[in-house]
Amino acid sequence: MTALNVPTQGWTPSRRRLITAAGASLAVPWIGARAQGRIAGGKPITLIVSYPPGGGADLMARTIAPRLEAALGQTVVVENKAGASGQLAAGLVARGAADGSVLLLDASSFAVNPSLFPKLPYDSATAFTPLAVLATFPNVLVCTPSFEAKSVKDVIRLAKTKPLDYASSGNGSAQHLAGALFEQRAGVSLTHVAYRGGGPAMNDVMGGQVPLFFANVASSLANIQAGRLRPLAVTSLLRARSLPDVPTMAEAGVSGYEVLEWNPILAPAGLAADVKATLVAAIRKALEDPEVLGRIRQLGGDVFADASQQSAGKFIAAQQVQWAKVIKERKITTG
């Protein structure tokens, strides 16, 4: 997730590039020579997802897991361990064996939690080995189909005349922060309604209990296409491939606004260098699969520019700094 007024050169969707052909040619021999049976003695790898089934992180996990199995030559089992804004899953992985047998597929909340929770059950900076950032996805401001606002300008106008609620998957979630930035940039005040997960929030928006939701494109696309949600604007700088007729926030009148969600894969700290290299190469190979690329693009996302471990670590660290500033300025808490 990339905040407004933060340099995004190299990270925006317009600058996403796939792994080069040279990188691919290096990755395949490495996997063939090293990966077979080398991760945790060949036992199944557990890919722990920090959010419930059906959400964006879960979709990414179930898209990439079969390709990781093929690249590594061993079983990859997806397990959803939702709770505490991703802390439950992250804590399990942080305490897991540093042999590659347990991995974390998280969301952009990983970079937000250190600023929201002063006593995390792990140290985000030292408890993990970042392996990759898989993809980035914009949010999309959606509303109940019967809602009177037909555009972002209508939302702003209404918010200045009467109270308006917006739903999120929880305090400090990507949807909450997207709403906070919208308030700041649009000069309005909205009432935040926190849910325990994006699914319940989306259901209540579709049912008319709450009118607005800064939804993840990946998890809301089917409901948008079915007419159960009406999209007003995407939060990326460029229009989403999957929603070409939906304007960006800038086009809709909120200039410079950008929020992206993203999905990292991390292992426990202390991972051996050869195991780390094998996993990174397998992830790179999985991201080169045309079906994976097609699925990510279908959901409105882009493959991350560089799936290397070093690039992922730098990106995650920068995101932590950026969102710490936003949270402090907006006085966002988990209460």
Protein Blocks (a to p, Z undefined) as FASTA:
>chain_A
ZZehiafehjamklgccddfklmmmmmmmmmmmmnopggnhpacddddfbdehiaklmmm
mmmmmmmmmmnopacdddddeeehhlmmmmmmmmmccehpaccdddfklmmmmmmmmbbc
bdfklmpccfbdfbdcdddddddfklmbfbfklmmmmmmmbccddddfbehiaklmmmmm
mmmmnopacdddddedjklmmmmmmnopambdcddfklmmmmmmnopaccfbdcbfbdcf
klmmbccfklnopghiacdddddddddehiafklmmmmmmmmmmmmmpmklmmmmmmnop
acdfblcfklmmmmmmmmmmmmmmmmmmnopafZZ
